[in-house]
Amino acid sequence: MKTDAQSAADGRPLLAHAADIEIASRSLKAMSHPLRLKILCTLGRNEVCVQSIVDNVGTSQSNISQHLAILREKGILSCRKDANKVYYRVGDERTLLLIGMMQEVFCSSR
């Protein structure tokens, strides 16, 4: 008998629903850009203002804003405005789980 992890690894649960494939594909495409992935890793489970993202990622605010807009448009990020600051957070627990798995697999433990 297969475990849930084995069943998920062979792709059958994902292939069963076209809508799930579309959501997964859209999310992975948006996350695949190095700068967007760095933004997501910077956010983690936190809510962070744009300036802090700029400071951590190390590029211009206009560049960060463009990438934040893409992530928001794809449903990966949520935002809220407070006075003159905009705060972003990862809006979907599944994305956080995926980022955590990628960090386990790809990030060195230095």
Residue pairs with C-beta under 8 A, 6 or more apart in sequence:
2 10
7 13
8 14
14 20
14 21
14 24
15 21
26 74
26 75
27 74
27 75
27 76
27 92
27 94
27 95
27 98
29 74
30 36
30 70
30 71
30 74
30 76
31 37
31 40
31 71
31 76
31 95
31 98
31 99
33 67
33 70
35 57
35 59
35 63
35 64
35 67
36 67
36 70
36 71
37 102
38 57
39 53
39 57
39 64
39 67
39 68
39 71
40 71
40 76
40 90
40 95
40 99
41 99
41 103
42 48
42 53
42 56
42 57
43 53
43 77
43 88
43 89
43 90
44 90
44 96
44 99
45 89
45 90
45 96
46 89
47 80
47 87
47 88
47 89
48 56
48 87
48 88
48 89
49 85
49 86
49 87
49 88
50 61
50 64
50 65
50 68
50 85
50 86
50 87
50 88
51 61
51 85
53 64
53 68
53 88
54 60
54 61
54 64
57 64
68 77
68 79
68 88
71 77
71 88
72 78
72 79
72 88
75 91
75 92
76 90
76 91
76 92
76 95
77 88
77 89
77 90
77 91
78 88
78 89
78 90
78 91
79 86
79 87
79 88
79 89
80 86
80 87
81 87
90 96
90 99
